[in-house]
Amino acid sequence: MTALYAYAGLFLSALVAATILPAQSEAVLAALLASKAYSTLLLLTVASAGNILGAVINWFLGRGIEAFADRRWFPVKPAALQSAMKWYHRYGRWSLLGSWLPVVGDPLTLVAGVLREPFWSFLVLVSIGKIARYAVLAAIVLSWT
């Protein structure tokens, strides 16, 4: 049962970390990898799936949330949203490869929804970026332990 909790906790931390809510999943993944008690491939799969699902939630939110951007309760700061829009306009859909980046990555996935990026291209590019980030993190952690 402990393994199930570990994987579920990792999934939830990765999901929340990819939404517009502030959270980190890298520390959870690093700790689980360093423990060497769990399958590396399964940990990478679970973390990636949760993080990609969080980005998909942002994309869907972006499809209809633009009307609320001027509200005080809106979860993305105007500066972060503007920065993400700049990136997106400059690099187009390819900017989604940077969806793993701190500060600008999560708003980028929201902006992709606002700007009506087709879902399948969004999903492929975001998946590449997020899986690559976790794979690099795993390589670093496993080489240190």
ZADO-1210 file (C-alpha; in nm, 4 decimals, padded with zeros to 6 digits):
<atoms>
<atom x="00.0000" y="00.0000" z="00.0000" code="MET" pos="1"/>
<atom x="00.2944" y="00.2327" z="00.0656" code="THR" pos="2"/>
<atom x="00.4006" y="00.2155" z="-00.2994" code="ALA" pos="3"/>
<atom x="00.0501" y="00.3118" z="-00.4091" code="LEU" pos="4"/>
<atom x="00.0610" y="00.6166" z="-00.1812" code="TYR" pos="5"/>
<atom x="00.4026" y="00.7126" z="-00.3140" code="ALA" pos="6"/>
<atom x="00.2906" y="00.6946" z="-00.6767" code="TYR" pos="7"/>
<atom x="-00.0409" y="00.8689" z="-00.6033" code="ALA" pos="8"/>
<atom x="00.1367" y="01.1444" z="-00.4112" code="GLY" pos="9"/>
<atom x="00.3820" y="01.1933" z="-00.6961" code="LEU" pos="10"/>
<atom x="00.0975" y="01.2060" z="-00.9503" code="PHE" pos="11"/>
<atom x="-00.0917" y="01.4659" z="-00.7459" code="LEU" pos="12"/>
<atom x="00.2153" y="01.6800" z="-00.6840" code="SER" pos="13"/>
<atom x="00.3015" y="01.6723" z="-01.0561" code="ALA" pos="14"/>
<atom x="-00.0559" y="01.7539" z="-01.1534" code="LEU" pos="15"/>
<atom x="-00.0847" y="02.0477" z="-00.9148" code="VAL" pos="16"/>
<atom x="00.2623" y="02.1719" z="-01.0110" code="ALA" pos="17"/>
<atom x="00.1555" y="02.1934" z="-01.3757" code="ALA" pos="18"/>
<atom x="-00.1596" y="02.3902" z="-01.3089" code="THR" pos="19"/>
<atom x="-00.1620" y="02.7611" z="-01.2405" code="ILE" pos="20"/>
<atom x="-00.1389" y="02.6857" z="-00.8676" code="LEU" pos="21"/>
<atom x="00.2083" y="02.7249" z="-00.7162" code="PRO" pos="22"/>
<atom x="00.3649" y="02.3873" z="-00.6343" code="ALA" pos="23"/>
<atom x="00.6772" y="02.1804" z="-00.6964" code="GLN" pos="24"/>
<atom x="00.6961" y="01.8162" z="-00.7996" code="SER" pos="25"/>
<atom x="01.0687" y="01.7847" z="-00.8637" code="GLU" pos="26"/>
<atom x="01.1541" y="01.7393" z="-00.4950" code="ALA" pos="27"/>
<atom x="00.8987" y="01.4597" z="-00.4594" code="VAL" pos="28"/>
<atom x="01.0305" y="01.2821" z="-00.7688" code="LEU" pos="29"/>
<atom x="01.3930" y="01.3306" z="-00.6619" code="ALA" pos="30"/>
<atom x="01.3246" y="01.1878" z="-00.3155" code="ALA" pos="31"/>
<atom x="01.1459" y="00.8842" z="-00.4555" code="LEU" pos="32"/>
<atom x="01.4216" y="00.8262" z="-00.7117" code="LEU" pos="33"/>
<atom x="01.6942" y="00.8635" z="-00.4489" code="ALA" pos="34"/>
<atom x="01.5236" y="00.6087" z="-00.2246" code="SER" pos="35"/>
<atom x="01.5690" y="00.3461" z="-00.4997" code="LYS" pos="36"/>
<atom x="01.2598" y="00.1729" z="-00.3608" code="ALA" pos="37"/>
<atom x="01.0471" y="00.2332" z="-00.6712" code="TYR" pos="38"/>
<atom x="01.0678" y="00.1664" z="-01.0417" code="SER" pos="39"/>
<atom x="01.2425" y="00.4559" z="-01.2179" code="THR" pos="40"/>
<atom x="01.0380" y="00.4067" z="-01.5338" code="LEU" pos="41"/>
<atom x="00.7115" y="00.3967" z="-01.3396" code="LEU" pos="42"/>
<atom x="00.8068" y="00.7093" z="-01.1418" code="LEU" pos="43"/>
<atom x="00.8867" y="00.8965" z="-01.4656" code="LEU" pos="44"/>
<atom x="00.5624" y="00.7776" z="-01.6234" code="THR" pos="45"/>
<atom x="00.3492" y="00.8783" z="-01.3241" code="VAL" pos="46"/>
<atom x="00.5161" y="01.2195" z="-01.2835" code="ALA" pos="47"/>
<atom x="00.4923" y="01.2917" z="-01.6559" code="SER" pos="48"/>
<atom x="00.1283" y="01.1836" z="-01.6756" code="ALA" pos="49"/>
<atom x="00.0320" y="01.4036" z="-01.3808" code="GLY" pos="50"/>
<atom x="00.2248" y="01.7021" z="-01.5131" code="ASN" pos="51"/>
<atom x="00.0841" y="01.6656" z="-01.8645" code="ILE" pos="52"/>
<atom x="-00.2702" y="01.6336" z="-01.7273" code="LEU" pos="53"/>
<atom x="-00.2161" y="01.9550" z="-01.5293" code="GLY" pos="54"/>
<atom x="-00.1080" y="02.1325" z="-01.8476" code="ALA" pos="55"/>
<atom x="-00.4170" y="01.9992" z="-02.0272" code="VAL" pos="56"/>
<atom x="-00.6322" y="02.1437" z="-01.7478" code="ILE" pos="57"/>
<atom x="-00.4624" y="02.4805" z="-01.8069" code="ASN" pos="58"/>
<atom x="-00.5300" y="02.4529" z="-02.1804" code="TRP" pos="59"/>
<atom x="-00.8999" y="02.3902" z="-02.1163" code="PHE" pos="60"/>
<atom x="-00.9116" y="02.6760" z="-01.8644" code="LEU" pos="61"/>
<atom x="-00.7498" y="02.9026" z="-02.1210" code="GLY" pos="62"/>
<atom x="-01.0273" y="02.8264" z="-02.3684" code="ARG" pos="63"/>
<atom x="-01.2777" y="03.0131" z="-02.1527" code="GLY" pos="64"/>
<atom x="-01.1015" y="03.1978" z="-01.8761" code="ILE" pos="65"/>
<atom x="-00.9744" y="03.4961" z="-02.0739" code="GLU" pos="66"/>
<atom x="-01.2897" y="03.6870" z="-01.9861" code="ALA" pos="67"/>
<atom x="-01.1882" y="03.6781" z="-01.6186" code="PHE" pos="68"/>
<atom x="-00.8248" y="03.7941" z="-01.6564" code="ALA" pos="69"/>
<atom x="-00.8987" y="04.1384" z="-01.5122" code="ASP" pos="70"/>
<atom x="-01.0510" y="03.9991" z="-01.1905" code="ARG" pos="71"/>
<atom x="-00.8588" y="04.0252" z="-00.8657" code="ARG" pos="72"/>
<atom x="-00.9014" y="03.6540" z="-00.7900" code="TRP" pos="73"/>
<atom x="-00.7573" y="03.5491" z="-01.1263" code="PHE" pos="74"/>
<atom x="-00.4742" y="03.3047" z="-01.0386" code="PRO" pos="75"/>
<atom x="-00.2184" y="03.4171" z="-01.2997" code="VAL" pos="76"/>
<atom x="-00.0452" y="03.7477" z="-01.2422" code="LYS" pos="77"/>
<atom x="-00.0883" y="03.9876" z="-01.5353" code="PRO" pos="78"/>
<atom x="00.2895" y="04.0153" z="-01.5779" code="ALA" pos="79"/>
<atom x="00.3295" y="03.6352" z="-01.6069" code="ALA" pos="80"/>
<atom x="00.0414" y="03.6159" z="-01.8536" code="LEU" pos="81"/>
<atom x="00.1892" y="03.8994" z="-02.0633" code="GLN" pos="82"/>
<atom x="00.5320" y="03.7348" z="-02.0594" code="SER" pos="83"/>
<atom x="00.3824" y="03.4034" z="-02.1707" code="ALA" pos="84"/>
<atom x="00.1813" y="03.5757" z="-02.4463" code="MET" pos="85"/>
<atom x="00.5004" y="03.7450" z="-02.5696" code="LYS" pos="86"/>
<atom x="00.6821" y="03.4134" z="-02.5806" code="TRP" pos="87"/>
<atom x="00.3928" y="03.2491" z="-02.7562" code="TYR" pos="88"/>
<atom x="00.3614" y="03.5229" z="-03.0171" code="HIS" pos="89"/>
<atom x="00.7365" y="03.5234" z="-03.0769" code="ARG" pos="90"/>
<atom x="00.7958" y="03.1475" z="-03.1015" code="TYR" pos="91"/>
<atom x="00.4463" y="03.0186" z="-03.1778" code="GLY" pos="92"/>
<atom x="00.3476" y="02.6677" z="-03.0832" code="ARG" pos="93"/>
<atom x="00.7145" y="02.5710" z="-03.0443" code="TRP" pos="94"/>
<atom x="00.7228" y="02.7765" z="-02.7256" code="SER" pos="95"/>
<atom x="00.5228" y="02.4927" z="-02.5688" code="LEU" pos="96"/>
<atom x="00.8452" y="02.2914" z="-02.5567" code="LEU" pos="97"/>
<atom x="00.9318" y="02.5328" z="-02.2733" code="GLY" pos="98"/>
<atom x="00.6175" y="02.4525" z="-02.0753" code="SER" pos="99"/>
<atom x="00.8418" y="02.2967" z="-01.8089" code="TRP" pos="100"/>
<atom x="01.0162" y="02.6284" z="-01.7370" code="LEU" pos="101"/>
<atom x="00.9557" y="02.7986" z="-01.4021" code="PRO" pos="102"/>
<atom x="00.7425" y="03.1168" z="-01.3961" code="VAL" pos="103"/>
<atom x="00.6502" y="03.1248" z="-01.7663" code="VAL" pos="104"/>
<atom x="00.5808" y="02.7546" z="-01.8373" code="GLY" pos="105"/>
<atom x="00.2412" y="02.7146" z="-01.6717" code="ASP" pos="106"/>
<atom x="00.1025" y="03.0426" z="-01.8072" code="PRO" pos="107"/>
<atom x="00.2221" y="02.9309" z="-02.1536" code="LEU" pos="108"/>
<atom x="-00.0127" y="02.6340" z="-02.1389" code="THR" pos="109"/>
<atom x="-00.2976" y="02.8629" z="-02.0375" code="LEU" pos="110"/>
<atom x="-00.2131" y="03.1045" z="-02.3202" code="VAL" pos="111"/>
<atom x="-00.2152" y="02.8148" z="-02.5665" code="ALA" pos="112"/>
<atom x="-00.5782" y="02.7594" z="-02.4748" code="GLY" pos="113"/>
<atom x="-00.6611" y="03.1290" z="-02.4939" code="VAL" pos="114"/>
<atom x="-00.5010" y="03.1511" z="-02.8398" code="LEU" pos="115"/>
<atom x="-00.6814" y="02.8337" z="-02.9532" code="ARG" pos="116"/>
<atom x="-00.3763" y="02.6164" z="-03.0157" code="GLU" pos="117"/>
<atom x="-00.5074" y="02.2865" z="-03.1580" code="PRO" pos="118"/>
<atom x="-00.5228" y="02.0265" z="-02.8818" code="PHE" pos="119"/>
<atom x="-00.3140" y="01.7546" z="-03.0509" code="TRP" pos="120"/>
<atom x="-00.0188" y="01.9790" z="-03.1331" code="SER" pos="121"/>
<atom x="-00.0427" y="02.1221" z="-02.7805" code="PHE" pos="122"/>
<atom x="-00.0401" y="01.7745" z="-02.6279" code="LEU" pos="123"/>
<atom x="00.2573" y="01.6497" z="-02.8307" code="VAL" pos="124"/>
<atom x="00.4775" y="01.9545" z="-02.7662" code="LEU" pos="125"/>
<atom x="00.3942" y="01.9816" z="-02.3967" code="VAL" pos="126"/>
<atom x="00.4514" y="01.6075" z="-02.3510" code="SER" pos="127"/>
<atom x="00.7968" y="01.6283" z="-02.5112" code="ILE" pos="128"/>
<atom x="00.9001" y="01.9166" z="-02.2847" code="GLY" pos="129"/>
<atom x="00.7661" y="01.7717" z="-01.9627" code="LYS" pos="130"/>
<atom x="00.8913" y="01.4164" z="-02.0181" code="ILE" pos="131"/>
<atom x="01.2361" y="01.5484" z="-02.1117" code="ALA" pos="132"/>
<atom x="01.2502" y="01.7599" z="-01.7947" code="ARG" pos="133"/>
<atom x="01.1722" y="01.4645" z="-01.5692" code="TYR" pos="134"/>
<atom x="01.4158" y="01.2399" z="-01.7601" code="ALA" pos="135"/>
<atom x="01.6961" y="01.4927" z="-01.7109" code="VAL" pos="136"/>
<atom x="01.6083" y="01.5251" z="-01.3419" code="LEU" pos="137"/>
<atom x="01.6138" y="01.1458" z="-01.3054" code="ALA" pos="138"/>
<atom x="01.9525" y="01.1231" z="-01.4776" code="ALA" pos="139"/>
<atom x="02.0952" y="01.3848" z="-01.2410" code="ILE" pos="140"/>
<atom x="01.9488" y="01.2314" z="-00.9251" code="VAL" pos="141"/>
<atom x="02.0451" y="00.8749" z="-01.0148" code="LEU" pos="142"/>
<atom x="02.4014" y="00.9735" z="-01.1042" code="SER" pos="143"/>
<atom x="02.4401" y="01.1385" z="-00.7600" code="TRP" pos="144"/>
<atom x="02.2967" y="00.8501" z="-00.5593" code="THR" pos="145"/>
</atoms>
